[in-house]
Amino acid sequence: MATSGKSTAVSHVGKIRANNQDSGYAGSHLFVVADGMGGHAGGDVASAIALKRVMDADRQYASAADAEFALQSALMAANSLLAETVFEHPELTGMGTTVSAILRSGSQIALAHIGDSRIYLLRDGKLKQITADHTFVQRLVDSGRITQEEAAVHPRRSVLMRVLGDVDAAPDIDTTVLDVQPGDRWLLCSDGLSSYVSDDKIEHALRTIPDVNAAAERLLRDSLDQGAPDNVTAVIVDIDETGESGSNPAIVVGSAALPLTFEGESGRRPLRLPSLLLHPLKSTQHEDSHFEPESDEYLDELILEDRRRARRRRITWLVGIIVIIVGIVVALLLGYRWTQSLYYVGANGSTVAIYQGVQQDIGPISLHSVYTETSVKLNDLPTYMRKTVTDTISAQDLSDARAIIKRLADAGK
Ligand code: CA
């Protein structure tokens, strides 16, 4: 392999998805991850188009500020290209992609980011997430409505507020310039890794495996071990004193490594009849896209919907608990009624009595009471019978109990 061994890119379709909609790139100075969305309508196309356009920015720049500007311009150009592609291929409407990229310039890197792919930095053995997710749940966390822990299991955790695509002509892209140090290790990854493998595990792999390829393979393996429900892409870059971190030749992985399938002779993709027939009411637009355009009204609507959902969940719980309590009370009442249909004969002080109920008590609740006193005296009974009476004699019913009393009275004469 002709790579310098300081950077690498890997991508895997995962265990559930039919195709890989992620793309990854490790070039001379530039490193990129893009995670496409659009379900049947071209998430793979979106990430490939964006990545290939952003790849054009892989050059040496006079300064990190120049690199930052170039990166920002490349992402904007990719956004326009996606919109143009959708215009020419309406069946791709609704496709979009995340892009997270770093462009090295000497002792600094320029960074550009949109979506929920992530950029991490391992420095002095500690992993730090550099980018913020442009997701609905991250908005909720930032505004203090939910905690980071709640966000991790939130039903809307995959909803993106910002992506590149055909929705917004001027997408809000985060860019910055950061200093790098020899020994730094950068990781760019799609949410197929960061949503399923813990930061601790990622940190451990990056800290303990010196070889970039082996470390990337370990991260893939960790995600597959978690079931890999999504496509997984990871790009790792090691920074050393040489100022060179790049891969030569460049490594392209995922969807961008394949030919763009919609560029047929007719310039059109074949119409996907089965999906249309199966879901005649669903437009291909936004299917499985998880992308929601960013607007305050829309965000408020989402928050309201979440509250309604939480309220419904609480009511369901409450009704469930009431049903269980009512069930227990009814069962206890029926049980008590059953015990009160039983009789037995026993001692009551110095005489013999018929008791209603059962001899056992449940805590402070007595399940028996004297039904009727008799004139039979314990002392008149033969010793063995006296013992039997004090141990109690159960009867089949009230008349059986009376018959027992009669036998005792006869024996006592
Ligand atoms: Ca993904």
Residues whose N, C-alpha, C, O or C-beta is under 5 A from the ligand:
A	BS01	CA	D35 S190 D191 G192 D230 N231
